[in-house]
Amino acid sequence: MKLSIPVYLAIALYFSGCSFFDVADNTGFNSIDSRTILRDITFLASDSLKGRPTPSREQDTAAAYIANCFKQDNLMPVNGSYYQEVNLGKVRLAKDNHLKISKDGKEVSFKIKDEFIPFEMTANNQFSGNIVFAGYGITAPEFNYDDYKDIDVKGKIVFVLRHEPGEEDTASVFDGNKATDYSEVNEKVKIAIEHGASAVMVATDPLNHSFLIPRGFPWPSLSKIIPKDALPISLIDEEKNKIPVIHVGEEVIKLLFGSVDKLRAIQQEIDRNVKPNSFLLEGYTASIKTSTEIEKAPAKNVVGYLEGSDPQLKNEIIVVGAHYDHVGPKKKEKPTDDIINNGADDNASGTVAVLALAKAFGTLEIKPKRSILFIGFAGEELGLLGSSAYVHNPLFPLDKTVAMLNYDMVGRNTIDSVYIVGGSRSPDLKQIAVEENEKIGFKLGYEYESFIGRSDQAPFLNKKKPILYLTSGEHPDYHKVTDEVWLINPEKIEKISQLSFYIINRIANESRYYKVIPKKISLI
């Protein structure tokens, strides 16, 4: 009997100890090529794209390039499109802003710019109520510290200090004199909202800082030297969740605490004992109004979908992503200046790794069991806006998303090493990476675990999704015009993509689910 070629091949593979899975595996693996990687990164990090700022025509050009690659590599659009709109807006400070503080029927009004300034994350809203001093505004169970432990701030205004306890103390439980995420104003505001606060006053802490003039955000409308278009950009869908947030100066401190020295003494006691000292400011009420106007400035996430082959498991999604935006050109100071922040490593490198993986999986004749969604995120440099937009409005249900892998800065430093971030929260995925790396031979590093909130995996982790973040680490050209293609090692990106192919292929062909250790992290 004459055997057909498929049957003959199946018998040969059976007796050779191979499988169709291995052949498919090699087909995808072998499609990952440093020459294609170099071609793609040369375009994305070219001067003509001017650093791909969000939003911009140049970023739209990059998005079209990525979408075309997805299409050529046999990925499908989602809902008829290779784009997911990211609903962004430029935020302008409007005219009607005030801060009024009352005690015993006597009201004092403060001047905007000189005595208070709204932050960029403020709301277009007004609130009046009692005022609570909440120390540094920190809830940090891992440090056994909570400024909100014994105070009720629901429906109140909280007054918090910048920075964190022991800012200059190398022995501080808050990572010595290295600032943690809790020192960030956006983290303090997030914590205040979680505790039910309706507005936030922030003051520079006087113990370690003598310059107490309010800064807030440098709004162009409050300055003669700041360009009119130097505006913060926000997710419009998140505007409804904001509260008024202002930075107050010395005059406000004096009114509420009697003197700067008295506030300094309170802070000193908190630092000395590493113990909160929060209290209601008896008799004081305040009215805070911050007004903003939003100008729509949409951007795009770029998406490509590979449907899985298993009738049941194809309903489950693995997200493979990287941000394709960068910071745009810098201000020209001299005629000879190079002003283009090309962002070759940050993050054209991660983007081309995703393109290489999309091609590898699109090449397979036998698709993996689970589906894979490849995403190029916009707005990472503005605060993880593209990935945040995705988790708020996912194209596929988040409860069907079994893992997220992110690539950010994967093209520099030694070719034999790569850093795995996220193992502390996703130990199962870390173990898969370790096991699959036996086929590649990287020296794996774990020193960048503190970066877990600094790229597009963070919004997924905050939604309790298992994540891995691969990076080749920092270098002196970060966010500088010197981050250029000629410094990139395309062979390293090839090698990281090959390791990632094995990791993703394994996840996509398993039916198990992966442990995630939930813990809210600050999105930086």
ZAMARGU-4260 file (C-alpha; in steps of 0.2 Angstrom, whole numbers, plus 5000, padded with zeros to 4 digits):
<rodrens>
0) 5000/5000/5000 | 5007/5017/4995 | 5007/5029/5010 | 5002/5047/5008 | 5016/5060/5013
5) 5007/5066/5029 | 5004/5048/5035 | 5022/5043/5031 | 5028/5059/5040 | 5018/5055/5055
10) 5025/5037/5056 | 5043/5043/5054 | 5041/5056/5067 | 5033/5043/5079 | 5048/5031/5077
15) 5061/5045/5078 | 5054/5050/5095 | 5048/5067/5088 | 5031/5075/5087 | 5022/5087/5076
20) 5023/5099/5091 | 5042/5099/5090 | 5042/5102/5071 | 5030/5117/5074 | 5041/5123/5088
25) 5056/5123/5077 | 5047/5132/5063 | 5043/5146/5074 | 5059/5147/5083 | 5069/5147/5067
30) 5059/5162/5060 | 5066/5173/5073 | 5080/5182/5064 | 5092/5196/5070 | 5092/5204/5052
35) 5073/5207/5052 | 5075/5213/5070 | 5088/5226/5064 | 5077/5231/5050 | 5062/5234/5061
40) 5071/5243/5075 | 5080/5254/5062 | 5064/5261/5056 | 5055/5263/5073 | 5070/5272/5080
45) 5074/5283/5065 | 5075/5302/5066 | 5060/5303/5055 | 5049/5296/5069 | 5055/5310/5081
50) 5055/5299/5096 | 5037/5292/5094 | 5029/5304/5107 | 5011/5300/5113 | 5001/5307/5104
55) 5009/5312/5087 | 5008/5309/5069 | 5025/5300/5070 | 5018/5288/5083 | 5003/5285/5071
60) 5016/5281/5058 | 5025/5268/5070 | 5007/5261/5074 | 5004/5258/5055 | 5021/5249/5053
65) 5017/5238/5068 | 4999/5234/5061 | 5006/5230/5044 | 5018/5218/5052 | 5004/5209/5061
70) 4994/5208/5046 | 5009/5201/5035 | 5012/5188/5049 | 4995/5181/5048 | 4988/5189/5064
75) 4970/5193/5064 | 4962/5210/5068 | 4951/5212/5084 | 4933/5218/5081 | 4938/5222/5063
80) 4953/5233/5067 | 4972/5231/5072 | 4970/5246/5083 | 4962/5249/5100 | 4959/5268/5103
85) 4966/5275/5119 | 4955/5289/5124 | 4967/5302/5130 | 4965/5321/5133 | 4977/5335/5136
90) 4973/5344/5152 | 4972/5363/5154 | 4970/5372/5170 | 4954/5382/5169 | 4952/5399/5177
95) 4940/5395/5192 | 4952/5388/5206 | 4951/5392/5224 | 4957/5387/5241 | 4948/5394/5256
100) 4951/5389/5274 | 4939/5393/5289 | 4941/5393/5307 | 4928/5399/5320 | 4918/5408/5306
105) 4934/5417/5299 | 4938/5413/5281 | 4955/5415/5273 | 4957/5414/5254 | 4974/5409/5247
110) 4981/5414/5230 | 4984/5402/5216 | 5002/5400/5211 | 5009/5409/5226 | 5001/5399/5240
115) 4993/5384/5231 | 4995/5375/5214 | 4984/5361/5208 | 4993/5345/5203 | 4991/5337/5186
120) 4981/5323/5193 | 4968/5334/5200 | 4949/5334/5196 | 4938/5346/5188 | 4928/5347/5204
125) 4925/5356/5221 | 4924/5349/5239 | 4921/5357/5256 | 4924/5348/5272 | 4935/5345/5288
130) 4953/5343/5287 | 4963/5328/5293 | 4982/5328/5295 | 4987/5310/5288 | 5006/5311/5290
135) 5015/5305/5274 | 4999/5298/5268 | 5006/5281/5267 | 4998/5264/5270 | 5012/5251/5268
140) 5009/5234/5277 | 5026/5227/5271 | 5034/5241/5282 | 5021/5239/5296 | 5017/5257/5293
145) 5000/5265/5291 | 4996/5284/5292 | 4977/5280/5291 | 4976/5266/5304 | 4967/5276/5318
150) 4959/5290/5308 | 4943/5291/5298 | 4946/5302/5282 | 4930/5297/5273 | 4922/5312/5265
155) 4936/5323/5272 | 4951/5333/5265 | 4968/5325/5270 | 4983/5335/5272 | 4999/5325/5269
160) 5018/5327/5268 | 5029/5324/5253 | 5042/5310/5253 | 5042/5297/5267 | 5048/5293/5285
165) 5067/5293/5286 | 5070/5301/5269 | 5089/5305/5274 | 5091/5289/5285 | 5101/5275/5278
170) 5093/5264/5291 | 5075/5268/5287 | 5064/5254/5285 | 5058/5262/5269 | 5073/5256/5259
175) 5085/5267/5268 | 5088/5284/5260 | 5082/5277/5243 | 5065/5283/5239 | 5051/5270/5237
180) 5035/5272/5227 | 5026/5278/5243 | 5036/5294/5241 | 5027/5298/5225 | 5012/5311/5225
185) 5002/5300/5214 | 5004/5285/5226 | 4999/5296/5241 | 4983/5302/5231 | 4979/5284/5226
190) 4980/5278/5244 | 4969/5293/5250 | 4956/5289/5238 | 4956/5271/5243 | 4953/5277/5261
195) 4938/5288/5256 | 4946/5305/5255 | 4937/5318/5245 | 4952/5330/5242 | 4970/5331/5246
200) 4982/5345/5251 | 5000/5341/5249 | 5014/5351/5258 | 5033/5349/5256 | 5040/5341/5272
205) 5049/5354/5282 | 5061/5343/5291 | 5072/5339/5276 | 5067/5353/5264 | 5068/5372/5267
210) 5060/5377/5250 | 5041/5376/5254 | 5034/5386/5239 | 5021/5376/5231 | 5025/5368/5214
215) 5011/5357/5210 | 5011/5355/5191 | 5020/5369/5180 | 5004/5374/5171 | 5008/5385/5156
220) 4993/5397/5161 | 5003/5401/5177 | 5019/5404/5169 | 5026/5416/5156 | 5041/5404/5151
225) 5032/5387/5150 | 5027/5382/5132 | 5008/5383/5130 | 5007/5365/5124 | 5017/5358/5139
230) 5002/5350/5146 | 4998/5334/5155 | 4989/5320/5146 | 4976/5309/5155 | 4965/5295/5151
235) 4948/5303/5149 | 4939/5288/5156 | 4948/5290/5172 | 4943/5309/5175 | 4927/5304/5184
240) 4938/5295/5197 | 4949/5310/5202 | 4947/5321/5217 | 4954/5339/5219 | 4973/5338/5223
245) 4984/5354/5227 | 5001/5358/5233 | 5001/5371/5247 | 5014/5382/5253 | 5021/5390/5269
250) 5006/5401/5273 | 4994/5387/5273 | 5005/5377/5284 | 5006/5392/5296 | 4987/5394/5297
255) 4984/5375/5300 | 4998/5371/5312 | 5003/5388/5320 | 5020/5388/5312 | 5032/5378/5301
260) 5042/5373/5316 | 5027/5365/5324 | 5024/5354/5308 | 5043/5351/5308 | 5042/5344/5326
265) 5027/5333/5322 | 5036/5326/5307 | 5052/5323/5317 | 5043/5313/5330 | 5035/5302/5316
270) 5052/5299/5308 | 5061/5296/5325 | 5048/5283/5330 | 5043/5277/5313 | 5025/5278/5320
275) 5011/5288/5312 | 5003/5303/5321 | 4987/5307/5312 | 4974/5318/5319 | 4959/5329/5314
280) 4963/5348/5313 | 4950/5353/5325 | 4939/5367/5320 | 4946/5369/5303 | 4936/5367/5287
285) 4942/5370/5269 | 4934/5373/5252 | 4945/5367/5237 | 4940/5370/5219 | 4951/5364/5205
290) 4945/5367/5187 | 4952/5359/5171 | 4947/5358/5153 | 4951/5342/5142 | 4956/5343/5124
295) 4954/5326/5116 | 4971/5319/5110 | 4968/5300/5106 | 4982/5288/5103 | 4981/5269/5098
300) 4986/5253/5105 | 4991/5241/5091 | 4984/5223/5092 | 4986/5207/5083 | 4976/5191/5087
305) 4982/5173/5085 | 4967/5161/5088 | 4971/5145/5098 | 4968/5128/5091 | 4960/5119/5105
310) 4940/5121/5105 | 4940/5126/5124 | 4957/5133/5128 | 4956/5145/5113 | 4945/5155/5123
315) 4959/5159/5135 | 4972/5173/5131 | 4990/5176/5133 | 4995/5194/5131 | 5012/5198/5124
320) 5016/5216/5124 | 5028/5231/5123 | 5026/5250/5123 | 5031/5257/5106 | 5030/5275/5111
325) 5045/5286/5118 | 5047/5303/5124 | 5049/5313/5108 | 5062/5327/5104 | 5070/5337/5117
330) 5071/5356/5117 | 5084/5363/5106 | 5097/5373/5115 | 5111/5375/5102 | 5110/5375/5083
335) 5121/5359/5082 | 5111/5349/5095 | 5104/5332/5092 | 5087/5334/5098 | 5079/5317/5094
340) 5076/5305/5108 | 5076/5290/5096 | 5072/5277/5110 | 5080/5263/5101 | 5082/5252/5117
345) 5067/5261/5126 | 5057/5254/5118 | 5059/5250/5100 | 5069/5235/5106 | 5054/5228/5116
350) 5043/5232/5101 | 5053/5222/5088 | 5054/5207/5100 | 5035/5207/5100 | 5035/5208/5081
355) 5048/5194/5080 | 5037/5183/5092 | 5021/5188/5082 | 5030/5182/5066 | 5036/5166/5075
360) 5018/5161/5080 | 5010/5167/5064 | 5022/5155/5055 | 5016/5140/5064 | 5005/5128/5054
365) 4999/5120/5070 | 4993/5134/5081 | 4995/5133/5100 | 4980/5128/5110 | 4977/5145/5119
370) 4975/5161/5110 | 4988/5175/5110 | 4985/5193/5109 | 5000/5204/5103 | 5000/5222/5109
375) 5010/5238/5105 | 5005/5250/5119 | 5005/5268/5117 | 5007/5281/5132 | 5019/5271/5143
380) 5030/5285/5145 | 5015/5296/5151 | 5011/5284/5165 | 5007/5267/5157 | 4991/5274/5149
385) 4990/5262/5135 | 4991/5247/5146 | 4979/5255/5159 | 4967/5258/5145 | 4967/5240/5140
390) 4964/5233/5157 | 4949/5245/5159 | 4942/5241/5142 | 4949/5224/5138 | 4947/5217/5120
395) 4945/5200/5128 | 4938/5196/5146 | 4952/5198/5159 | 4945/5183/5168 | 4951/5173/5152
400) 4968/5181/5152 | 4980/5168/5159 | 4996/5177/5158 | 5004/5194/5152 | 5022/5195/5146
405) 5030/5212/5144 | 5046/5217/5135 | 5054/5234/5139 | 5073/5238/5135 | 5079/5221/5129
410) 5093/5227/5117 | 5108/5232/5127 | 5122/5226/5139 | 5130/5209/5138 | 5123/5196/5126
415) 5123/5182/5138 | 5111/5189/5152 | 5093/5194/5154 | 5083/5200/5169 | 5067/5192/5174
420) 5055/5204/5183 | 5039/5198/5192 | 5045/5182/5200 | 5040/5188/5217 | 5022/5190/5211
425) 5021/5176/5198 | 5032/5162/5204 | 5025/5149/5192 | 5029/5159/5177 | 5046/5163/5184
430) 5049/5144/5185 | 5044/5141/5167 | 5056/5154/5162 | 5070/5146/5172 | 5066/5129/5165
435) 5064/5135/5147 | 5080/5145/5148 | 5090/5128/5149 | 5087/5127/5130 | 5095/5145/5128
440) 5108/5147/5141 | 5106/5165/5147 | 5113/5170/5164 | 5096/5175/5172 | 5096/5190/5184
445) 5082/5196/5196 | 5089/5212/5202 | 5076/5223/5194 | 5061/5217/5204 | 5059/5234/5211
450) 5054/5239/5193 | 5038/5229/5193 | 5028/5245/5193 | 5037/5254/5180 | 5031/5246/5164
455) 5015/5239/5155 | 5014/5223/5166 | 5009/5233/5181 | 4991/5237/5176 | 4989/5218/5173
460) 4997/5213/5189 | 4985/5225/5198 | 4971/5216/5190 | 4978/5200/5198 | 4985/5193/5182
465) 5001/5183/5182 | 5015/5193/5173 | 5033/5192/5167 | 5043/5206/5162 | 5060/5204/5152
470) 5073/5217/5151 | 5091/5218/5148 | 5093/5232/5161 | 5098/5250/5163 | 5112/5260/5154
475) 5118/5278/5153 | 5108/5282/5137 | 5091/5280/5146 | 5080/5294/5140 | 5094/5303/5131
480) 5097/5307/5113 | 5111/5294/5113 | 5099/5279/5114 | 5102/5275/5096 | 5101/5260/5084
485) 5120/5258/5082 | 5121/5254/5101 | 5108/5240/5100 | 5113/5221/5099 | 5100/5213/5087
490) 5107/5196/5091 | 5103/5199/5109 | 5085/5203/5105 | 5085/5188/5094 | 5090/5177/5109
495) 5078/5185/5121 | 5064/5182/5108 | 5069/5164/5106 | 5068/5161/5125 | 5051/5170/5125
500) 5045/5159/5111 | 5048/5144/5122 | 5040/5152/5137 | 5025/5157/5128 | 5023/5141/5118
505) 5023/5131/5134 | 5010/5143/5142 | 5000/5142/5127 | 5000/5123/5126 | 4996/5120/5144
510) 4979/5119/5152 | 4985/5124/5170 | 4983/5141/5178 | 4997/5151/5186 | 4998/5157/5204
515) 4998/5176/5207 | 5002/5185/5223 | 4991/5200/5223 | 4997/5216/5230 | 4993/5233/5223
520) 5008/5242/5216 | 5010/5260/5211 | 5010/5264/5192 | 5025/5275/5189
</rodrens>
